[in-house]
Amino acid sequence: MFELDHDLAQDIVNRTMAILPYNVNVMDSQGLILGSGEPERINTRHEGAQLVLANVRVVEIDSQTAKHLKGVQPGINLPLLHDQRLIGVLGITGEPELLRTYAQLVRMTAEMLVSQRHQQAEQQWRRQRCDDLLALLLAESGDSPRLVDEAQQLGLKPQLARTPYLFELGSGQSAEALNAWLTSRYPDSWCVSSAQFSLLWCRPASVPVDNPRLLEKLDALGWNILRVAVGGQADGLAGLRRCYRRVGDLLAYGRDVLPESRLLTLNRYRLPVMLWRHRNDDALDELLNPLRKVLAKDSNGQLLATLRSWCDHDGQSQACADALGIHRNSLRYRMERIAELSGVDPLTLDGMLALYLGVQLLPQALSK
């Protein structure tokens, strides 16, 4: 239920007194003065307002009548209504016969300000409730029928398939401003900021987005996007929650392993990201031993660069040699050296997989 407060009452007073040569008072539903051009009268009772509240009608008080009422000066007191409900009283100080011509106009202006403030409060509540609801829907217990039903009522469309993006912003950047930009251009988007410089954006999967061009557009608009992790399409809330966790892992993986890569897609790095979560497990540590043996003898990083190119080109010899700018015979010699040092053959599936996993989990900085 909407009620007048001191800030709104004083705002009405200030706006009306900017064009009226008379004092204005605004009282609440109990007759207490909340706003006035005479600050010393604030928080005092106004008997004229109580007459208005008791009879729900305009009350005019002339000089003679005012002498018999406490805390009252001559003037016109009008009921303030919102949605047909009496919420307060507007008082204009002066002789009634001088005020009648514009008193109703002043009341209409005041009621418009009340309505505007109420709409702003409703919109703010709705935004805050939507933010809270989205956070709950993305939590583990987000399948609650009550939450899903409320999301439907608020127009959040929880049934839509979505693709999550996790943005990492530079210092001084506003996640709220990026939220507003994305939701204004991509209808039915969800945006949740779980940390100061982080924003989760879940766009409807039916809306195509060119990811490199989106990043270029944000750069051109002045946003400092350190990196963005893009998940796959998620059907349903359970799938979206899983994908949300994956893009969180993807962002952490990119930060530690690929610090110079600003655009990371789950489709490209799904396997290494899955292993990255378990990078401290003994079993995975043993799996990386073949690469460590290579690195121990690779003082100039040549073998590691060759392995990276080999993995990037799916073991295609000519493409790998061309990328490295060497002859295929030189490539063959390097691969034989890698096999000798690691104890596995990179030309076999098992050997290539063992070395591939090591390369994918190794920070790029160590290969330079």
NORQUI-V839841 format. One record per backbone hydrogen bond with DSSP energy under -1.0 kcal/mol. CO is the residue of the C=O (numbers start at 1). NH is the residue of the N-H. Records with the same first field share a line. If there is no record, write none. Layout:
CO = NH + NH
This chain:
5 = 9
6 = 10
7 = 11
8 = 12
9 = 13
10 = 14
11 = 15
12 = 16
13 = 17
16 = 19 + 20
23 = 93
24 = 37
25 = 91
26 = 34 + 35
27 = 89
28 = 31
31 = 46
32 = 28
33 = 43
35 = 26
38 = 41
39 = 42
41 = 44
44 = 33
46 = 50
47 = 51
48 = 52
49 = 53
50 = 54
51 = 55
52 = 56
59 = 77
61 = 75
62 = 66
65 = 68
66 = 69
70 = 47
74 = 94
75 = 61
76 = 92
77 = 59
78 = 90
80 = 87 + 88
82 = 85
85 = 82
88 = 80
89 = 27
90 = 78
91 = 25
92 = 76
95 = 98
96 = 99 + 100
99 = 102 + 103
102 = 106
103 = 107
104 = 108
105 = 109
106 = 110
107 = 111
108 = 112
109 = 113
110 = 114
111 = 115
112 = 116
113 = 117
114 = 118
115 = 119
116 = 120
117 = 121
118 = 122
119 = 123
120 = 124
121 = 125
122 = 126
123 = 127
124 = 128
125 = 129
126 = 130
127 = 131
128 = 132
129 = 133
130 = 134
131 = 135
132 = 136
133 = 137
134 = 138
136 = 139
139 = 142
141 = 144
144 = 148
145 = 149
146 = 150
147 = 151
148 = 152
149 = 153
150 = 154
151 = 156
152 = 155
157 = 160
161 = 205
162 = 234
163 = 203
164 = 231
165 = 201
166 = 229
167 = 199
168 = 226 + 227
170 = 173
174 = 178
175 = 179
176 = 180
177 = 181
178 = 182
179 = 183
180 = 184
181 = 185
182 = 186
186 = 189
190 = 202
192 = 200
195 = 198
197 = 169
199 = 167
200 = 192
201 = 165
202 = 190
203 = 163
204 = 207
210 = 214
211 = 215
212 = 216
213 = 217
214 = 218
215 = 219
216 = 220
217 = 221
218 = 223
219 = 222
223 = 225
224 = 170
227 = 168
228 = 264
229 = 166
230 = 266
234 = 162
236 = 240
237 = 241
238 = 242
239 = 243
240 = 244
241 = 245
242 = 246
243 = 247
244 = 248
245 = 249
246 = 250
247 = 251
248 = 252
249 = 253
250 = 254
251 = 255
252 = 256
253 = 257
257 = 364
258 = 261
262 = 228
264 = 230
265 = 269
269 = 273
270 = 274
271 = 275
272 = 276
273 = 277
275 = 278
276 = 279
278 = 281
281 = 285
282 = 286
283 = 287
284 = 288
286 = 289
288 = 292
289 = 293
290 = 294
291 = 295
292 = 296
294 = 297
295 = 298
298 = 301
301 = 305
302 = 306
303 = 307
304 = 308
305 = 309
306 = 310
307 = 311
308 = 312
309 = 313
310 = 315
311 = 314
313 = 316
316 = 320
317 = 321
318 = 322
319 = 323
320 = 324
321 = 325 + 326
327 = 331
328 = 332
329 = 333
330 = 334
331 = 335
332 = 336
333 = 337
334 = 338
335 = 339
336 = 340
337 = 341
338 = 342
339 = 343
345 = 348
348 = 352
349 = 353
350 = 354
351 = 355
352 = 356
353 = 357
354 = 358
355 = 359
356 = 360
357 = 361
359 = 362
363 = 366
364 = 367
